[in-house]
Amino acid sequence: MITLVAATRNKGKLAEFCRILEHLPVRVVSQFDCCPDLEVEETGTTFAENAYLKAAAICQATGEIAFADDSGLCIDALGGEPGVYTARYGADVLGAHATDDDRMDLVLQKLQGIPWEKRTARFVSVISCVFPDGTKLSCEGVCEGHIGFEKRGEGGFGYDPIFYVGEQQQALSFAQMTAAQKDGLSHRGKAMALFEQQLAMKMQNTDSERR
């Protein structure tokens, strides 16, 4: 059984990671279990750069295989915002202790009066995995959708209640979907599916080399 350290304190993300990787002989643990005080400054300008920074720092600190997801919401009508600043969007207006609800309300306020067809957006996720020997894996997933006119659903986390997939009349928010539905459509689900494939191949090759 191989241990993978997930560079996240987000329980929602950790649950998704564990669920998607459950078919592999791996044990996924959170950085909170290994190095809870480690803070990695996300100085990158892209999702890929930030994901690598987090994974590399956790790998170096623990000596274990580490992986990180850096993901965000890109809204066309807002010039691509919040983008890489998704988790801390609007801090200059809302303050450092803003909640997910506060950030969603800010987005809905900025999009007031904008019709459905111009509320296009996408969630992007990049998974970066770093091995103690310096080997790296990287996978990207994208999910196209729209920003709805209101929050709907009780599931998910983050911006899930305002991100809708499908035609306007039948669209569901990520927060209205079951875990299986979301995993099959979401940016993180797509990136993690690719990561699962690459990781399985890496493990097979390692086993072959040992023989």
N, C-alpha and C positions, 0 to 999 in steps of 0.2 A: 504494500500500500504506500503510495507516494503522497507526501504532504505538499499541498499548495497553499501558500499564504496569499490571501486576497487583500490587496491594499485598499481597504475600505472600512469605515465604521458604520456605514449605512446598512441597517438590517434588511431593508427591502432589496438592495443589490445583492447582499450576501445570500439571501434566500433564493434569488434567481440563479446565482452562480451554482449553488449546491444542487438545485433542481435540474439544471441543464447538464451538469457534469456527473450526474448520479450513475450513469452507465459505465463510467471509467473507474478503474481501481485506484481512486485518489481520495484523499481526505482534505477537504477545503476548510481552512481555519481563517479567521479574521486577524488582521494586524493587531486588533485590540487584545487578542489572546497572546500575542508574541512581543509586540513592542508598542504598547498603548500610548506612550509619551512621544513617539516619533512624529514630528510634523514635517511634511514635505511641501515646500513652497512651489506652487504651480506657476512657474515663470514662463512656461512655453506659450507660444502664440497659436498653436494648433492642438487638437485633441490628441494626435499621435505623440507630440512632444511631451505633453503633460502626463499621458498614460505611461510613457517610458520613464519619466522622472520618478514617478511614484513606485513603479515596479522595481526599478534599479535600486532605489534607496532601501526598500523593504528586503530585497534579496541580499544586499550588502549587510544590512543590520542583523538578519536572521541566519544567513547561510543556507536558506531554503529556496526552492523555486518559488518565485513570487509573480503575481500577475495583477494588473490594474486595468480598470475601465475608466476612460475619460469620455464623458458623453455630454451632450447638450442639445438644446432646442434652438433651431435657427428659423426665424420668422421673416419671410420675404418682405412684408410690408414695413418691417422695422429695420430693414437694411442688414438682415442676418442676425440681429440680436435675439436672445442674449448670448448665443454662441458659447465660446469657452468660458464665459462668465455666468453661465446658467445658474450655478449653485449659489452665487452671491449677487445675482442681478438686483439692481436698484438699491444697493447698500447706501449709496450717496443720498438717496431720497428716503428710504425706509429705515435706515439705521442698521447697525451690525447684527441686531437680534431679530431681523425680519424672518417671518415664517414662510413656508411654502404657500399658504393661503394669501399672505401679503403679496408675494411675488406674482401669483396668478392674477390677483386683483389688479396689480399694476399693468400687467400685459393686457388684460381685458379693457382697462381704462384707455390705454394707448391705442387700442384697435376699435374704439367706439366709432360707429358710423361706417366702418369698412365692411363691404358685403362679403358673403361667403367665398365667392370665387377669387377674391383678392386676399383671403386670409390663409394662403398656402404656407406650409411650414414643413420642416422635417426634423426628426430626431436622428442624431448621428452618434455612433458609439465606436470607439477604437479600443481594442483589447491589446495590451502589450504584456508579454511574458518574458521574464529574464531568468536564466538558469545560472547557478553558481559558476559554471565553466565559461560564462560569457555569451552563450548561445541566446538568441532572441527570436521571439515569434511576434507577429503583429497581424491583427485582423480588423476589418472595418465592416460595420453594418449600418444601413440607412433605412429609415421608414418615412415615407411621404404621407402627409396628411394635411389637416386644416386646424386652425384654432377655432374652437366653438365660441358661441356667444355667452355661454354660462358653464359653470362647473357641474359635471354630472358623474355620479358613481362614487362608490366608497372604497374601491380597491386601489392597488398600486401605491405610488408615492410621487413626490415631486410635482411635476406639471401634468401628470396623467389625467386629472379630471377635465382639463381644457384641450387636450390633444385628441382629435377625432380622426378616425380612419374610415373611409367609405364615402359613398355619395351622400349628399346633405341630409336627405330624408331618412336614410337608413344608417347613417354613420353612428358608430359607438366610440365613446372615449376609451382610452386605455384603462381608466378606472372602472369602466362598466364591464370589461372583459374578464373571462376566467383566466387563471394563470396559463393554461394551455393555449388559449386563444392569443394572449399577449405574447407568449414565447414564440409562437409561430409567425407573428407579424412584426414584432418590435425590432428596433435597431440593435438593442443589446442581445435579443434572441438570435438574430442573424449573425452578429459578430461572434457570439459564444458558440454557435453551431460550427462556424469555421474554425474557431479556436479548439473545439473538441476534436475536430478532424485532424488538425495539425498536431495537437498534443498526443493523440492516439498514435499517429504515424511516428512521432518522435520517440515515444515509449517503445514501439515495436522495433525501431532501428537500434535503440539502446540495448534492448534484450538480445537482438541478433549479434551485436558487437561483443556482448559479454560471453556469448556462446563460442 
